[in-house]
Amino acid sequence: MKWRKLVIIPKDDVSRELLYLFFQGKAIGGLWENGEKIIVYLEEQKTLDDLPTNLVKHLEETEEPESDWKNYWKKKFPVVWVEKNITIRPPWIGPTGAVIDLVIYPGLAFGTGHHPTTLWCIRMLKKYCKKGNTLLDVGTGSGILSIFASKIGASRIVALDIDPLTQKELQRNCALNNIHPQKIDFKLGSIADVRGKFDLLVVNIGPNFIIENAPLFEEKLVPGGLLIVSGFERKDIQKVCYKLNLLGFQETDRAVQNNWVTMVFSKSRK
Ligand SMILES: C[S@@+](CC[C@H](N)C(=O)[O-])C[C@H]1O[C@@H](n2cnc3c(N)ncnc32)[C@H](O)[C@@H]1O
């Protein structure tokens, strides 16, 4: 099959977001970014007559010979089935029909759902995050955990990261999931900069980060609040538990996949 390749340079950042929304649900073969360009592949006979050209600064169209790029991207970022009714997919794969069908662009920030740590943080959120709960997402990356929490009814959500790139990734992923940007409060900085207490904290970073910041986790949780930690291996379980137990946390749940550990701890009610 022959393909048409569109290279689009959006007018500005807002136009870029709107173009992503436009392409969502269109029968396109693939879409990704290369610097400021959005690259879209269409089957030769398909047209995009309704492309909002007012959002486009530059548009180039070429014919592509038959190639295996489509299978390459499909293989690299297949749909993730979190469970029967929850999926995660990149924007160039069509809706899965799942009740919660998360769309995450595999961009510069970590968190597409393909890594066992992200996957299990989502599963633990599904199990423990109740409607109306508040959540602090420490190290939000792509924003995937905050977006999922928003979908299942968390109320106040703060997405924290030290990498400024993640703000744009979070905004784009919010747009792809029809989540109002103000629903998730992005914060650039450290936990100490976040005000208030939360029902849940989710931290998918590394064992040393967890151990060093454990007192801050305790401070940021309400009595009886839950701490979901991930991003470490079996060999680190003991030292993570030791530190958290010293602070009065009790283990509530645990999952291990491919040697990657995700654990849930509850803070004491007193
Ligand atoms: C493994 S990714 C997790 C992304 C996403 N939460 C997930 O579960 O897929 C870790 C993220 O933590 C961020 N990070 C690293 N150190 C941090 C710190 N001290 N405070 C806040 N975020 C941090 C990184 O920039 C990165 O985006």
The ligand as an ORCA input file, in Angstrom:
! r2SCAN-3c Opt
* xyz 0 1
  C       9.575      6.975     36.187
  S       8.882      8.548     35.822
  C       7.213      8.287     36.331
  C       6.221      8.893     35.393
  C       4.770      8.515     35.679
  N       4.358      8.977     36.978
  C       4.561      7.022     35.569
  O       4.258      6.396     36.604
  O       4.715      6.464     34.488
  C       9.586      9.537     37.119
  C       9.297     11.021     37.014
  O       9.723     11.645     38.234
  C      10.309     12.882     37.970
  N      11.185     13.229     39.123
  C      12.446     12.807     39.362
  N      12.898     13.342     40.532
  C      11.878     14.107     41.022
  C      11.723     14.926     42.193
  N      12.726     15.081     43.068
  N      10.562     15.561     42.394
  C       9.548     15.433     41.496
  N       9.628     14.693     40.362
  C      10.783     14.032     40.132
  C      11.031     12.670     36.648
  O      11.274     13.912     36.003
  C      10.040     11.767     35.893
  O       9.131     12.530     35.133
*
